[in-house]
Amino acid sequence: MTIPLFSAASVFGPALQMGGGSFASLAVVFIILAIIAYVVGARGIAGLTMRIAYILILIFIVLAIVSLIL
């Protein structure tokens, strides 16, 4: 019987555990990027990053409600 050197949990576990509230933190990062892009003058990129932040906030809220119910 062979023992694998790496398991999926040992490889991906620490990377997945680092970003505890990843959707909320990513949403904040994208909002900050959108504000910076708007100030610099790249309004197209600002709109895109705001849309990504909006989607991430919605996902975060839905997952928070589901986790509170369960």
N, C-alpha and C positions, 0 to 999 in steps of 0.2 A: 504494500500500500504506500502510495506516495503522498507526501504532505506538501500542499502548495506553499510557495514562498510568500505570496501576497494574496490576501482575500479582498473582496470588494469593499468590505467594511473597513479594513485597515488602510486601503488606498484612498477611498472617498469619504470616509467618516470624518476625519479632521477638517477637511475642506468644507463639508456640509455643515459642521457644527460651528464654524467660525462666524457665520453671518446670522446669528440668532433671529433678529427681526428683519430679515433681508428685504422683504417687499417695502417695508416702511423706510428703511435706510436708503434703498435704491430710489424710491420716490423722492426723498429729500435731495439726493444727489442730482437727480434729473431736474428738479425744480431750480436748484442752484445753477446748474449748467444752462438752463433756459434763461434765467435772469442775466447771467454773464453774456450769453450769446445775444440777447436783446440789447444790452448796453453797448456791446461792441458793434452791433449793426447787422448781424446775421439773423434777420427776422424769420427766414424760412427754417433755419435750424432751431431757433427759439420755439417756434410753433410745434415742431416735431418733438423736441424734448419735453415740452409741456404736455403734449398728448401722451407720451410714454409715461410721464409722471402721473397723469390722471388715471391711466389704465392700471398702473402699479398700486395706486392708492385704492382704487376700487377692488382689486384683488385682495389687498391687505384687509380691507373692511369686511369683505365676504368671508375670508378665512378666519378673521377674529370672531365674527358672529357665530360661525360654525363651531369653532373651538369652545366658545362659551356655552353653546347649547349642548354639546357633547361633553 
